[in-house]
Amino acid sequence: MAHASQSSLCGVQIRAARGALRWSVEDLAERSGVSGSTIKRIEATEGAPKSTAPNLMAIRSTLEAEGIEFIGSLNDRPGIRMARAKP
C-alpha cells in the first residue's frame, strides 16, 4: 500500500467536513467510491492517514466539490472551512 504521507488531509478534517455537509460515512463512501470501512479507518487515524494516495484524493476531491476547503497542515491546526456561496 502506498502511503500518502505528503497529503495534508487528516482524519479530523474528513470527520469535520462530513459533519459540515451532514453526510454519513455511507454518504461519503457512495460519492467518493472509497469503502466505508476505509473511511472509518482513515478518520480514526491520528496524524497522516495510512491509506493509498488514490483513496485520499478521491475523498478530498469529493469533499472539495461540495465546497469544503482544507486549511492548516497536519502539524499546525488542521481544519476546514466552507467555500463562499456564489452570488
ABEGO torsion letter per residue (X at the ends): XBBBAABABBAAAAAAAAAAAGBBAAAAAAAAGBBAAAAAAAAABBEBBBBBAAAAAAAAAAAAAAGBBBBEBAABGBBBBBBBBBX
